[in-house]
Amino acid sequence: MTTVVFAIPGDINLPTGGYTYDRHVLALLPQFGVTARHLELPAGYPAPTVADLDATARAFADMRQGVVLMVDGLAYGAMPADVIKQASGPIIALVHHPLCLETGLDDARAAELRASEIAALALAKRVVVTSRTTGKTLIEEFAVPADKLSIAEPGTEPAPRATGSRATLQLLAVGSVVPRKGYDILVRALQRVATTIPWQLTIVGATDRSPETTAAVQAQIEASSLASCIRMIGGLPESALAEFYERSDVLVLSSLYEGYGMVLTEALARGLPIVTTTGGAAAATVPDAAGLKVAPGDVEALAAALQRIITDAALRKQLADAAWSFAQTSLPRWQDTATKVAAVIKELAP
Protein backbone atom coordinates (compact mmCIF):
# COMPACT_ATOMS: atom_id res chain seq x y z
CA MET A 1 0.00 0.00 0.00
CA THR A 2 0.98 3.61 -0.54
CA THR A 3 2.02 5.43 2.62
CA VAL A 4 1.41 9.03 3.67
CA VAL A 5 2.39 10.91 6.80
CA PHE A 6 -0.38 13.34 7.73
CA ALA A 7 1.01 16.17 9.86
CA ILE A 8 -1.61 17.96 11.98
CA PRO A 9 -0.97 20.55 14.71
CA GLY A 10 -2.19 20.00 18.26
CA ASP A 11 -5.00 17.80 19.49
CA ILE A 12 -6.75 16.09 16.58
CA ASN A 13 -9.80 15.46 18.76
CA LEU A 14 -10.70 19.15 19.01
CA PRO A 15 -14.34 19.71 17.95
CA THR A 16 -13.72 21.97 14.95
CA GLY A 17 -14.57 21.49 11.30
CA GLY A 18 -10.93 21.26 10.24
CA TYR A 19 -10.05 18.60 12.78
CA THR A 20 -13.24 16.68 12.00
CA TYR A 21 -12.16 16.62 8.36
CA ASP A 22 -8.69 15.41 9.28
CA ARG A 23 -10.02 12.64 11.54
CA HIS A 24 -12.32 11.27 8.86
CA VAL A 25 -9.61 11.32 6.19
CA LEU A 26 -7.10 9.58 8.47
CA ALA A 27 -9.61 6.87 9.33
CA LEU A 28 -10.78 6.22 5.78
CA LEU A 29 -7.59 6.40 3.69
CA PRO A 30 -6.70 2.72 4.33
CA GLN A 31 -9.96 1.72 2.59
CA PHE A 32 -8.60 3.31 -0.56
CA GLY A 33 -5.13 1.78 -0.58
CA VAL A 34 -3.25 4.34 1.51
CA THR A 35 -1.60 3.66 4.85
CA ALA A 36 -1.87 6.89 6.82
CA ARG A 37 0.40 7.74 9.74
CA HIS A 38 -0.58 10.65 11.96
CA LEU A 39 2.25 13.03 12.87
CA GLU A 40 1.22 15.36 15.70
CA LEU A 41 2.86 18.74 15.29
CA PRO A 42 3.17 21.28 18.12
CA ALA A 43 -0.08 23.00 19.11
CA GLY A 44 1.35 26.51 18.73
CA TYR A 45 0.42 26.84 15.05
CA PRO A 46 -0.50 29.10 13.32
CA ALA A 47 1.70 31.20 15.64
CA PRO A 48 4.58 28.76 16.24
CA THR A 49 7.43 29.48 18.61
CA VAL A 50 11.04 28.88 17.66
CA ALA A 51 10.85 25.64 19.64
CA ASP A 52 7.74 24.60 17.68
CA LEU A 53 9.53 25.18 14.38
CA ASP A 54 12.63 23.32 15.55
CA ALA A 55 10.49 20.34 16.61
CA THR A 56 8.70 20.36 13.26
CA ALA A 57 11.96 20.50 11.32
CA ARG A 58 13.33 17.53 13.27
CA ALA A 59 10.14 15.53 12.70
CA PHE A 60 10.27 16.17 8.95
CA ALA A 61 13.97 15.34 8.76
CA ASP A 62 13.41 12.05 10.60
CA MET A 63 10.83 10.82 8.10
CA ARG A 64 11.68 7.96 5.80
CA GLN A 65 13.36 9.09 2.58
CA GLY A 66 10.86 10.06 -0.09
CA VAL A 67 7.65 9.37 1.85
CA VAL A 68 4.64 11.50 0.88
CA LEU A 69 3.89 14.17 3.49
CA MET A 70 0.50 15.83 3.79
CA VAL A 71 0.36 18.88 6.07
CA ASP A 72 -2.77 20.55 7.43
CA GLY A 73 -2.86 24.20 6.35
CA LEU A 74 -3.31 25.43 9.93
CA ALA A 75 0.38 24.64 10.30
CA TYR A 76 1.69 24.59 6.73
CA GLY A 77 0.90 28.19 5.89
CA ALA A 78 2.91 29.38 8.91
CA MET A 79 6.02 27.30 8.19
CA PRO A 80 9.21 28.92 6.91
CA ALA A 81 10.76 27.42 3.79
CA ASP A 82 13.78 26.03 5.67
CA VAL A 83 11.45 23.94 7.86
CA ILE A 84 9.43 22.63 4.91
CA LYS A 85 12.58 21.67 3.03
CA GLN A 86 13.59 19.27 5.80
CA ALA A 87 11.09 16.81 4.28
CA SER A 88 12.73 14.77 1.55
CA GLY A 89 9.56 13.55 -0.15
CA PRO A 90 6.72 15.27 -2.01
CA ILE A 91 4.40 17.50 0.03
CA ILE A 92 0.64 17.91 -0.17
CA ALA A 93 -0.80 21.02 1.47
CA LEU A 94 -4.35 20.63 2.78
CA VAL A 95 -5.95 24.08 2.88
CA HIS A 96 -9.27 24.55 4.67
CA HIS A 97 -9.05 28.32 4.26
CA PRO A 98 -6.08 30.73 4.05
CA LEU A 99 -4.69 31.73 7.43
CA CYS A 100 -4.26 35.37 6.44
CA LEU A 101 -8.02 35.71 5.86
CA GLU A 102 -8.83 35.01 9.50
CA THR A 103 -10.84 37.87 10.98
CA GLY A 104 -9.21 39.96 13.70
CA LEU A 105 -5.63 39.99 12.41
CA ASP A 106 -3.88 43.32 12.25
CA ASP A 107 -2.58 44.40 8.84
CA ALA A 108 1.03 43.51 9.59
CA ARG A 109 0.20 39.97 10.77
CA ALA A 110 -2.14 39.38 7.83
CA ALA A 111 0.57 40.49 5.39
CA GLU A 112 3.13 38.30 7.14
CA LEU A 113 0.87 35.25 6.90
CA ARG A 114 -0.01 35.94 3.27
CA ALA A 115 3.67 36.06 2.31
CA SER A 116 4.35 32.91 4.33
CA GLU A 117 1.46 31.02 2.73
CA ILE A 118 2.42 32.03 -0.81
CA ALA A 119 5.99 30.84 -0.22
CA ALA A 120 4.89 27.60 1.46
CA LEU A 121 2.33 26.71 -1.21
CA ALA A 122 4.98 27.19 -3.89
CA LEU A 123 6.94 24.34 -2.26
CA ALA A 124 4.02 21.89 -2.26
CA LYS A 125 3.73 19.41 -5.10
CA ARG A 126 -0.05 19.39 -4.80
CA VAL A 127 -2.64 21.42 -2.91
CA VAL A 128 -5.92 19.92 -1.69
CA VAL A 129 -8.69 22.41 -0.89
CA THR A 130 -12.05 21.80 0.73
CA SER A 131 -14.15 23.98 -1.58
CA ARG A 132 -14.17 25.48 -5.05
CA THR A 133 -14.25 28.91 -3.45
CA THR A 134 -10.98 28.29 -1.61
CA GLY A 135 -9.45 26.87 -4.78
CA LYS A 136 -10.39 29.99 -6.72
CA THR A 137 -8.93 32.17 -3.97
CA LEU A 138 -5.61 30.30 -4.02
CA ILE A 139 -5.36 30.61 -7.80
CA GLU A 140 -6.20 34.31 -7.89
CA GLU A 141 -4.47 35.56 -4.73
CA PHE A 142 -1.79 33.02 -3.79
CA ALA A 143 -0.25 32.15 -7.17
CA VAL A 144 -1.20 28.46 -7.00
CA PRO A 145 -1.42 26.95 -10.51
CA ALA A 146 -4.82 25.43 -11.28
CA ASP A 147 -3.24 22.12 -12.35
CA LYS A 148 -1.72 21.77 -8.87
CA LEU A 149 -5.11 21.94 -7.12
CA SER A 150 -7.54 19.19 -6.18
CA ILE A 151 -10.93 19.78 -4.53
CA ALA A 152 -12.05 17.33 -1.83
CA GLU A 153 -15.14 18.73 -0.17
CA PRO A 154 -15.97 17.55 3.37
CA GLY A 155 -18.33 14.62 3.60
CA THR A 156 -21.56 14.39 5.52
CA GLU A 157 -22.93 11.23 7.04
CA PRO A 158 -26.62 10.40 6.59
CA ALA A 159 -28.59 11.55 9.63
CA PRO A 160 -32.17 11.33 10.86
CA ARG A 161 -34.35 14.32 10.18
CA ALA A 162 -34.50 16.76 13.09
CA THR A 163 -37.70 16.68 15.07
CA GLY A 164 -37.24 20.20 16.44
CA SER A 165 -38.51 21.72 19.64
CA ARG A 166 -41.95 21.34 21.14
CA ALA A 167 -42.25 24.73 22.78
CA THR A 168 -39.63 27.48 22.66
CA LEU A 169 -38.21 27.85 19.14
CA GLN A 170 -34.61 26.62 19.18
CA LEU A 171 -31.95 28.44 17.15
CA LEU A 172 -28.55 26.73 16.89
CA ALA A 173 -25.18 28.27 16.01
CA VAL A 174 -22.15 25.98 15.77
CA GLY A 175 -18.52 27.05 15.59
CA SER A 176 -15.60 28.15 17.75
CA VAL A 177 -16.02 31.53 19.41
CA VAL A 178 -13.51 33.48 17.33
CA PRO A 179 -13.86 36.84 15.55
CA ARG A 180 -14.49 35.26 12.13
CA LYS A 181 -17.70 33.58 13.31
CA GLY A 182 -19.41 36.95 13.85
CA TYR A 183 -21.22 36.08 17.07
CA ASP A 184 -21.18 39.73 18.10
CA ILE A 185 -23.05 40.53 14.90
CA LEU A 186 -25.53 37.74 15.61
CA VAL A 187 -26.29 39.08 19.10
CA ARG A 188 -26.77 42.59 17.71
CA ALA A 189 -29.11 41.25 15.03
CA LEU A 190 -31.19 39.31 17.53
CA GLN A 191 -31.62 42.45 19.61
CA ARG A 192 -33.46 43.93 16.62
CA VAL A 193 -35.91 41.02 16.31
CA ALA A 194 -39.38 41.94 17.55
CA THR A 195 -41.68 38.99 18.18
CA THR A 196 -43.90 37.50 20.85
CA ILE A 197 -42.81 34.01 19.79
CA PRO A 198 -40.43 32.63 22.44
CA TRP A 199 -37.02 31.57 21.14
CA GLN A 200 -33.63 30.52 22.45
CA LEU A 201 -30.22 30.59 20.77
CA THR A 202 -27.60 28.01 21.74
CA ILE A 203 -24.01 28.63 20.63
CA VAL A 204 -22.00 25.40 20.52
CA GLY A 205 -18.28 25.90 19.95
CA ALA A 206 -14.89 25.98 21.62
CA THR A 207 -14.51 29.00 23.89
CA ASP A 208 -10.74 28.75 24.40
CA ARG A 209 -9.53 29.52 20.86
CA SER A 210 -9.90 33.25 21.41
CA PRO A 211 -10.55 33.94 25.12
CA GLU A 212 -10.85 37.67 24.52
CA THR A 213 -13.59 37.10 21.93
CA THR A 214 -15.42 34.72 24.26
CA ALA A 215 -15.28 37.26 27.09
CA ALA A 216 -16.48 40.06 24.83
CA VAL A 217 -19.42 38.10 23.42
CA GLN A 218 -20.43 36.87 26.88
CA ALA A 219 -20.32 40.43 28.22
CA GLN A 220 -22.36 41.59 25.23
CA ILE A 221 -25.01 38.95 25.93
CA GLU A 222 -25.17 39.78 29.63
CA ALA A 223 -25.49 43.50 28.92
CA SER A 224 -28.29 42.97 26.42
CA SER A 225 -31.98 42.37 27.00
CA LEU A 226 -31.50 38.80 25.74
CA ALA A 227 -29.39 37.30 28.51
CA SER A 228 -32.07 34.71 29.25
CA CYS A 229 -32.46 33.79 25.57
CA ILE A 230 -28.83 33.17 24.53
CA ARG A 231 -26.38 30.67 25.96
CA MET A 232 -22.83 29.61 25.06
CA ILE A 233 -22.09 26.05 26.12
CA GLY A 234 -18.60 25.43 24.71
CA GLY A 235 -17.45 22.71 22.36
CA LEU A 236 -19.09 19.29 22.26
CA PRO A 237 -18.14 15.87 20.87
CA GLU A 238 -19.99 14.81 17.73
CA SER A 239 -22.44 12.55 19.58
CA ALA A 240 -23.56 15.32 21.93
CA LEU A 241 -23.72 17.88 19.12
CA ALA A 242 -25.99 15.51 17.17
CA GLU A 243 -28.55 15.78 19.97
CA PHE A 244 -28.63 19.57 19.61
CA TYR A 245 -29.17 19.28 15.85
CA GLU A 246 -32.01 16.87 16.58
CA ARG A 247 -33.82 19.29 18.93
CA SER A 248 -33.23 22.49 16.93
CA ASP A 249 -35.57 24.34 14.60
CA VAL A 250 -33.15 26.63 12.74
CA LEU A 251 -29.38 26.67 12.06
CA VAL A 252 -27.83 30.14 12.06
CA LEU A 253 -24.38 30.94 10.67
CA SER A 254 -23.18 34.52 11.07
CA SER A 255 -19.60 33.99 9.86
CA LEU A 256 -17.71 36.67 8.01
CA TYR A 257 -15.88 33.98 6.01
CA GLU A 258 -16.06 30.20 5.61
CA GLY A 259 -13.68 27.97 3.70
CA TYR A 260 -16.59 25.54 3.29
CA GLY A 261 -19.01 25.58 6.22
CA MET A 262 -19.37 22.01 7.47
CA VAL A 263 -22.02 23.00 9.98
CA LEU A 264 -24.19 24.01 7.05
CA THR A 265 -24.09 20.56 5.49
CA GLU A 266 -24.66 18.97 8.89
CA ALA A 267 -27.81 21.08 9.15
CA LEU A 268 -28.88 20.19 5.62
CA ALA A 269 -28.40 16.50 6.42
CA ARG A 270 -30.96 16.87 9.22
CA GLY A 271 -33.42 18.92 7.22
CA LEU A 272 -32.96 22.12 9.18
CA PRO A 273 -33.87 25.49 7.67
CA ILE A 274 -30.85 27.79 7.58
CA VAL A 275 -30.02 31.45 7.97
CA THR A 276 -26.49 32.07 6.69
CA THR A 277 -24.18 34.76 5.47
CA THR A 278 -22.60 34.56 2.04
CA GLY A 279 -19.05 34.87 3.39
CA GLY A 280 -16.53 32.75 1.50
CA ALA A 281 -17.89 29.37 0.44
CA ALA A 282 -21.01 29.52 2.61
CA ALA A 283 -23.15 30.94 -0.18
CA ALA A 284 -22.38 27.98 -2.45
CA THR A 285 -22.68 25.35 0.28
CA VAL A 286 -26.38 26.04 0.95
CA PRO A 287 -28.85 25.78 -1.94
CA ASP A 288 -31.00 28.88 -2.31
CA ALA A 289 -34.17 26.91 -1.63
CA ALA A 290 -32.96 25.74 1.77
CA GLY A 291 -31.88 28.96 3.43
CA LEU A 292 -32.05 32.70 3.80
CA LYS A 293 -28.76 34.33 2.83
CA VAL A 294 -27.40 37.74 3.81
CA ALA A 295 -24.14 39.58 3.27
CA PRO A 296 -21.53 39.01 6.00
CA GLY A 297 -21.41 41.74 8.61
CA ASP A 298 -24.81 43.21 7.68
CA VAL A 299 -26.61 43.41 11.03
CA GLU A 300 -29.85 44.77 9.62
CA ALA A 301 -30.12 42.13 6.90
CA LEU A 302 -29.38 39.36 9.38
CA ALA A 303 -31.99 40.74 11.76
CA ALA A 304 -34.58 40.81 8.97
CA ALA A 305 -33.83 37.21 8.01
CA LEU A 306 -34.07 36.08 11.62
CA GLN A 307 -37.33 37.96 12.05
CA ARG A 308 -38.78 36.16 9.03
CA ILE A 309 -37.70 32.68 10.01
CA ILE A 310 -38.73 33.02 13.67
CA THR A 311 -42.19 34.37 12.88
CA ASP A 312 -43.10 32.38 9.76
CA ALA A 313 -43.69 28.69 10.44
CA ALA A 314 -44.67 28.03 6.82
CA LEU A 315 -41.37 29.47 5.63
CA ARG A 316 -39.44 27.30 8.07
CA LYS A 317 -41.22 24.20 6.76
CA GLN A 318 -40.59 25.18 3.15
CA LEU A 319 -36.86 25.68 3.76
CA ALA A 320 -36.65 22.52 5.87
CA ASP A 321 -38.27 20.39 3.17
CA ALA A 322 -35.85 21.76 0.58
CA ALA A 323 -32.87 21.10 2.88
CA TRP A 324 -33.97 17.51 3.50
CA SER A 325 -34.57 16.87 -0.21
CA PHE A 326 -31.15 18.26 -1.15
CA ALA A 327 -29.43 16.18 1.52
CA GLN A 328 -30.84 12.92 0.22
CA THR A 329 -29.29 13.31 -3.24
CA SER A 330 -26.57 15.91 -3.37
CA LEU A 331 -24.33 15.93 -0.30
CA PRO A 332 -20.88 14.33 -0.65
CA ARG A 333 -20.03 11.50 1.74
CA TRP A 334 -16.76 11.06 3.63
CA GLN A 335 -15.89 8.13 1.37
CA ASP A 336 -16.01 10.58 -1.56
CA THR A 337 -13.64 12.90 0.29
CA ALA A 338 -11.17 10.14 1.12
CA THR A 339 -11.28 8.80 -2.44
CA LYS A 340 -10.18 12.16 -3.82
CA VAL A 341 -7.44 12.68 -1.23
CA ALA A 342 -6.16 9.12 -1.76
CA ALA A 343 -5.93 9.71 -5.51
CA VAL A 344 -3.69 12.73 -4.98
CA ILE A 345 -1.45 10.80 -2.59
CA LYS A 346 -1.09 7.89 -5.02
CA GLU A 347 -0.12 10.24 -7.83
CA LEU A 348 2.88 11.42 -5.79
CA ALA A 349 3.91 8.09 -4.27
CA PRO A 350 7.32 6.80 -5.40
Secondary structure, 3 states (H helix, E strand, C coil): CEEEEEEEECCCCCCCHHHHHHHHHHHHHHHHCEEEEEEEECCCCCCCCHHHHHHHHHHHHCCCCCCEEEEEHHHHCCCCHHHHCCCCCCEEEEECCCHHHCCCCCHHHHHHHHHHHHHHHHHCCEEEECCHHHHHHHHHHCCCCHHHEEECCCCCCCCCCCCCCCCCEEEEEECCCCHHHCHHHHHHHHHCCCCCCCEEEEEECCCCCCHHHHHHHHHHHHHCCCCCCEEEEECCCHHHHHHHHHHCCEEEECCCCECCCHHHHHHHHCCCCEEEECCECHHHHCCHHHEEEECCCCHHHHHHHHHHHHHCHHHHHHHHHHHHHHHHHHCCCHHHHHHHHHHHHHHHCC
